[in-house]
Amino acid sequence: MDNLKKKSKERRRSRAEAFIRLIAEKERLKIRVRQENDETIWFGLGVFGVVGWSVAIPTLIGVAIGLWIDKNWPSQYSWTLTLLIGGVMLGCLNAWYWVKKAGVRKSDNGEDK
């Protein structure tokens, strides 16, 4: 019986410690967000613009190269469509990289370790 009470107390204590850690982490996050006042709507618009251009430029380059290939060497396959899809895929990978980089930069700033 005494052993059961000890296990129950240990379980309660470990749950309380986990809860305290969770609350402390949320508090640190709120404090960090309040301190980052410079990254408001303009930061979001900047990331949005980078993502847009990261997709648009490779797509347009793919279309231009595809049109040039179709004009100079006609074939049964549409190189324009093929390179359009390739440009969109490359642009999405590029946008993913930039968004991930912005997120890593943002999470590294002000992190208490």
N, C-alpha and C positions, 0 to 999 in steps of 0.2 A: 504494500500500500504506500509506504514511504517513497519507494522507488518510482511509483506512478506519479506522485505529486512532484517529484524532482523533474521528471520528463515533461510534465505539463508546464511547470514554471520555465524550463529551458525553451520549450516551444513558444510560449508566450513572449519570453524575452527576445528570442530571435525574430519573431514577427514584429515586435515593437521596434527593434533595431533596423529591420528592413524598411519599416514605415518611416522611421526618422530619416534614413538615408534618402528615401524617395522624396520626402518633403524638402530636405536640404537641397537636393538636386533641382527641384522645381523653383525653389527660392533663388538659387544662383542663376538659373535661366531668366527669371523675371528681372533680377537686378541687371544682368547683362543686357537684356533687351531695352530696359529703361536708359541705360548708359549710351546706347548706340542711337542717338537722336539724329545723326547725320545721314543715316541710311533710311530715308523715307521714300516717298513716291518716286523721287528721281533715281534712286538706286534700282528700284523695280523697273522703271522705264528703260534704264540703261541696259539691264540684263535682258529685258524683252527685246530691245533693239539688237543686241549682240546675237541673241538666238535667232531672230528673224533674218538678219544678214548672213548668219552662219548657214542657214538653210537655203536662202535665195541665191547666193553667189554660186555655189557648186551646181545648183539646179540650172541656172542660166548658162553657165559654162558648158554643162553637159548638153543642153539643147543646142547651143551654138555649134559645138563640135559635131553633134549628130546631124544637124542641117547641112553642115559643110560636107560631111562624109556622104550623106544621101544625094547631095547635088553632084559631087565629083565621081562617086562610084556607086551607081544605083544597084540595088540588090533586092531580093524578095523580102528581106527583113528591114524593119524600120529602125535605123540606128538612132534616129531622133528620140523615139519612144524608149529605146533601150538605155540610152545615155541620160534621158530625163529621169528614169527610175533610179539609175545609178547615182545621179547627182543628188536626188532627194535622199537616198540612203546615206550617201557620204555627208550631206548636210545635216541629217539627223544625228549621225555619230559626232560630227563637229559640235553641234549644239549641245549634245549630252556632255561632251568634254567641258565646254565653257560653263555650263550650269553646275557641273560637279566641281569645277575649279572655284567658282564663286562661292559655293556652299562650303568648301574646305577652307577657303580664306576667311569666310565669315565665322566658322566654328573655331578656327585657330586663334582668332583675335579675342583677347580677354578671357581665355579659358584658364581656370585655376586648376593646377594639377598638384 
